[in-house]
Amino acid sequence: MEALANNFSQTLPGLELSGLVAIIGALALASLRVGSFFIASPLFGYRIIPLQARIIVAFAISFLIYNKISMPNIELLAGPKLILIIFVELVIGISSGLILKIMFEAASLAGEKIAASTGLSFAGLIDPESGAQTPVLSQILSLFMIVTFLSLDGHLIAISTILQSYQVLPIGETNMNLSVIKLGIDAGGLMFKFGALIMLPVVLGIILLNVVIGVVTRSAPTLNLFSFGFPITMIFAFFLLYICTITIGGNLSNLTNVSIDFINRLIEGLL
């Protein structure tokens, strides 16, 4: 950091306006990949984080890596060439962020299905991110996913992977392998897979409970199915969530590792 600051301090004195514009343009170009990742990814791209803060962080990271990556001559870039480079930078950052976001939605999907099968879907709140009403259980599992992701240093690994992408595909290279689009389709399939794994213990327990309630109401027809079965189902659902916490946490941990692995595969498959 000190060497980088000295480099800039030696460059800035007596710098002409054209040179200053070139440095600012290079910093802006270096911040596109990281900035688009921050906007598209979960956690970094939440609305509670001001857009100005994300832009400042992206510029700060670009300042730190400015002398560690190969930069094209900004003065020679103009017209379609510059537009194509900007497009490639945005595609890399947004694709990485969207893959991470798709994986995170597995927890939300599992929460919605558990709430629908246990009657907890009546307890809903407005999701500040999507603006739609979602079950409280879905938001709880989403927060559980964020805590798991942070506790495993997933945010640091994700940022480190994005920074390593400058070595795989330097700024100015436009020959990107479009086969990485298939990773988005694979991520969508894994979202449903992990969503099923997260909700499976609770849903199976609720199914067995419904069988027991059906047998009881069949043997005693005078019992009201809704007044008798609904409260038991909700109480049993909370009990299942409590005893399945370790299993759910393990699946969320595996989901974090798979998400990081997908970002690595995306970066490695750029060429």
N, C-alpha and C positions, 0 to 999 in steps of 0.2 A: 504493500500500500504506500509506504514512504517513497519507494523508488518510482512508483507511478506518479505520485504527487510531484516529485522532483522533475520528472520528465515533462509534465505539463507546465511546471513553473519555468523550465528552461525554454519551452516552446512559445509561451504566450508573450513574453516581453518583445516589443517591436514587431508583433505579428500584424500583417496587413489584413485588411477587411476580407479579401478573398480567402486567405488562409483560415481566418476565423470561421467564415461560412462553411468551408470544407470540413473543419473539425466538428462543427455543430451538425452538419449533414451526416457525417460518419457516425457520430453518437446516436443520432436519430435512427439511422439505418440499423445500427447494432442493437437498438432497443426494441425493434419491431417484433423479433421472434419471442423475446422474453415477455414483452408487454402483451402481445396477443395471447400468450399462454396464460398470463395472469387474468385476462378478461374472460377467457373461455372455460377455464378450469373451475372446479368447485373449491370452496374454502377461500382461494385467492380472489375469485371473481364474484363473491357474494355482494349483494347490494349495500350491505351495512358498511362495507369498506369503500370509502369515497373514490371516485374515478381519479381524482387528482393525486391521491396517495399511491394508487397503482402506477400512475405515470411517473411519479417521482422515483418510486422503487425501481421501475424498469430503466430509467435514465441512470440511476445510481449503479445498477449492476452493469450497464453498458460502459459506464465510466471506469469500472474496475477491470473489465475484460478488454478494454480498448487496445492495449498494447500486447495482449496475449493471443489475439486472433488476427488472421490475415484479412485486411480490409482492402477493397478495390479503390482505385483512384476516383474519388467522388467527382472531381472536375471533368473526368472523361465520360461519366455516365450522364446520359440525357435521352429523353424520348422513350421509345418502346423498351429499350434495354433496362432503364431504371424501373419502369412500371412492372416489367417481368420479374426483376429481382425483389421488388416489394411484395409482389403477389406470392412468390415462393416463400419468402420469410413469413408472411401471414399464414400461409397454408400449413407450414411446419408447426408454428406455435398454436394455431387454432385446433389442428388435428390432435396434437398431444393433449391439449386441455379438454377437448370433447371426449376423447377416449377415457380420460380420468373421470369425467362427469358421468359418462354412461355406466362405468363401473360403480360409481357411488349410488346411482339410482337403484341398484339391486336392493339396498337396505330399505329404501322408500317403498319399492314394489312389494317386498316381503311384509312391511308394516301394513300396507293397504289390504293385502290378502288375509293377514291374520285378523285385522279389525273387521273385515267383512264376514269372516266365518265365526267370530265370537260375539258379534253384536256391539263391538266397541267403535264401530264406524259412526255411531251417533255423536261421539265426542270428536268434533272437528274444529280446526282452527284455520285461519287464512294463512297460507304459506307466503311469507314476504318475498320469496324468490320468484315463484311462479304466479302469485296472485290468485291462485285457486284454493278452494277449501280442501284440505287433506286431513285424514285422521290424526289425532294426537299421537297414537302409537307409531305411525309412520314417521313423524317428526322426531320422536324419541329415538327410534332406530337410526335415523339419519345422523342425529347428534352422537349416538354411540359409534357410528362409523367414523365420524370426524375425530372423536377422541382416540379411537384405535389407530387411525391414520397418523395422527400427530405423535402418539406415544411410540410408534415404530419408526419415527423420523422419516415418514414417507414424504413430507413436504420438502425436507432437505435433499432427499434422494432424487425427487422429481426435478427440483431446480438444478441440481448437479448434472442430471441427465440432459436437460435442455442446454446447459452450458457446454457439455461435451459434444453436442450436435454441431457446434461451430467447427470442431475438428473433423467431423465426418463429412459435413457439407458446408464449406466455408461460404461466407457472404459473397455473392457475385456469381456463384455456380447455379445454373438454371436447369441442368440436366438431372431432374429429380425422378426417381423411380415411382411411377404412379400405382404400382402394385400394392403400396402400403394402404391403399383405400380398403383393401380386403380386411385389414385389421379392424376397421370400424364395424364391419359386418360380424366378424368373430367376437368383438367386444359386446355387441348386442346379444349374441347367443349366450355368452358367459353371464351377462346381466340376468337373464331368465334362469340360468342354471344356479347361480349363487342365491338368487331370490328364492328359488325353490328349496335350496339347502337350508337357508335361514329359517323359513317358515315351516319346514317339514315336521320338526318335533312337536310344535304347538298344534298344527293343523291335525296331525295324526291323533294326538291326545283328545282334541275336540271331537273328532269323528267317533272315537271309542266312547266318549261321554254321551254323544247323541244316540249311539246304539243302546247304551244303558238306559237313558231317559225314555227311549222308544219302548223298551221292554217293560219298564215300570208303568208307563202310561197305558200300555196294552193290557197289563195285568190289573190295573186300577183305572178303568175308564172315567171315573168321576173326577180324577185329577185334571186340572187345566194345564195343557201342555205349555202355554206361554207363561202363565204365572208361576209354574213350577220349574220349568226347564231353563227359562231365560236367566234368572238370577244365578242359578247353579253354574250355567255355562260361563257367565262373566267372572264369577269368583274362581272357577277352575282355570280360566284363561290366565288370570293374574298369577295363580300358583304355578302354572306351566311356564310362564315367562320367567318366573323367579328361578325355578330349578333348571331351566334351559339357558341361563345366562352364559355359562361357560361355553356351551356348544355354540351359541350365537356369536360370542366373542371370538372363538376359534375360526368360525367361517368368515367373520369380518377381517380377521388377521390374514387369512389366506387370500381374501379378496384384495387386500392392500398389496400383498406380494405380487399377485397376478397383474394388478394395475400397473405397478412399477415395471414389471417384466414386459408388458405390452408397450409401454413408452420406450423402453430399451429396444424392443424389436422394431418399433417405428423409426427410431433414430438410425439403427443399424441398416435398415432397409431403404434408406433414402437414396443410396447409390445403386 
